[in-house]
Amino acid sequence: MESACLSSSECAKDECCVLSMQRYSIPSCLKLRALGESCRPGNEPTSSLTVSYPSNDTVELKDVYMNLCDCSPELTCNHGTCESRP
């Protein structure tokens, strides 16, 4: 089950906070990418980001990934796929 977050520190150890690219999306805790799953090379969390919603609410986000979590720590992102570290 996804839970809303403002930072990856609010997520479980095996999750990160992700903001999708859909308009007005709400950041959610998602699982880190597993072996064989797609990933983005060089995927780094934002240091700080402010998002606004139609209700005029603004939210400060920190350490949030865009679209996808990074690979699990024991894996590496190689050519867009999470693989075992050499």
C-alpha positions, -999 to 999 in steps of 0.1 A, spaced: 0 0 0 14 34 -9 16 61 17 20 98 12 54 114 20 73 147 20 107 130 22 123 96 17 131 96 54 93 91 60 94 58 40 103 23 51 140 12 47 133 -5 14 113 24 -1 118 59 -13 95 89 -17 85 94 -54 67 122 -72 52 111 -105 52 135 -134 14 135 -136 -1 169 -129 -9 175 -92 4 141 -82 9 134 -45 43 120 -35 42 84 -23 65 58 -7 73 32 -33 96 1 -32 132 4 -43 137 -11 -77 145 -49 -77 168 -70 -98 157 -69 -135 134 -39 -130 138 -7 -151 158 22 -136 172 56 -146 210 59 -146 221 88 -125 187 90 -108 193 114 -79 167 127 -53 158 164 -54 175 184 -27 145 206 -23 113 211 -43 81 231 -38 50 218 -55 16 236 -57 -19 223 -59 -52 238 -73 -63 243 -37 -35 269 -34 -16 246 -10 21 244 -15 42 216 -1 80 215 4 96 182 -6 131 170 2 150 139 -9 123 129 -33 128 110 -65 110 117 -98 90 88 -113 111 59 -100 130 49 -69 167 40 -73 178 4 -73 181 -15 -40 215 -8 -24 230 -42 -34 221 -34 -71 234 -10 -97 215 7 -126 232 -4 -158 218 7 -191 183 12 -176 181 -21 -157 188 -29 -120 216 -55 -120 238 -72 -94 270 -53 -85 301 -67 -101 
